[in-house]
Amino acid sequence: MPNCPKCFSAGSVKNGHIHNGKQRYLCRVCSRQFVENPQQQEIGADKKALIDRLLLERLSMAGICRAVGVSERWLQTYVNKKISHREEGFS
């Protein structure tokens, strides 16, 4: 069994599969769920610039996700960070 990426404990157990069939694990120490070799992709600056332009066009979040190829969860987090960063500038 792989070690937990959060607490580095060796006490992990199998815990089902994710949407693409990869094995999911559960750490018995910190209760974190994880996949052994995640295939996360970095969102590049060019995609972020495109997303910024599409947000200014007032497109729906779901439409932007389909057009750019990002998840709705990632896009919502990105928008929230941009808003909080902008509000900090006004203080």
N, C-alpha and C positions, 0 to 999 in steps of 0.2 A: 504494500500500500504506500502511496506517496505521502510525503510530509505536508502538513498544513502550511499554506503560504502566509498565513497571518501570525500564528503562534509557533510555527515550526515543530509542532508536536507530531510524533509518529502514530498517534492514536486515531487514525481515520478509518472509516468503514464505507463500503459501497452504499450509495443512496440513489439508485435509479439512474436514468439517462436524461440528457438534455435533448432539445428538439431535433438535433441532427444525429442522434444515436450515440454520442460520446458518453463514457461513464462519468457519473457525478459522484463525488465523495462528500462525506460529512465528518467534520472534526469533532470528536467526542469531548475535547477539552474546551474549545471556544465556540462550538456550534456553527462554525462557518461552513458553507457549502462551496465546493470548488471543483474545477475540472483540471485534470493533470497537465495537459498541454494546451492552454487556451490559445485561440487564434484571433486575438483582438487586432484590429487594424487601426492605425493612427489616421485621424482625419486631417488631411493636409491643409495648408494655408489657402490653396486655390479653391478647395471645396468650401472652406469657411467664408471666403470672400463672396463666392456664389450664393451661399446661404444668406449672408448679410444683404446682398442685393435683392434676393427674393423676399426677405422679410420686409424690406422697404416697399415692395410692390403689394404688400398686404395679402399675400397668398395664404391659404390655410396651412396649418402645420402638417397635416397629412399629405397635402399636395407637395410641399417642399420635401418631405421624407421620400415620397415616391420619385420625385424628379432627381434628387441628389443621391439617393441610396443610403440614407442614414436611418437609424431607428428613431421612433417618436420619443422614446425616453432620453436618448442622447441629445436630440434637438431641444427638448424642454429644458434639460440641464444647461445646455449652451446658452439658450435665451435668458434663463434666470441669472446666469453668471454675468452676461452682458448688461442686464438691467441693474444688477446690484453694483457692478463696477461703474456704471454711468451715474447712479445715485450717489456713490461715494465722491465723485468729482464735484457734485453740487454742494457738498457740505462745507 
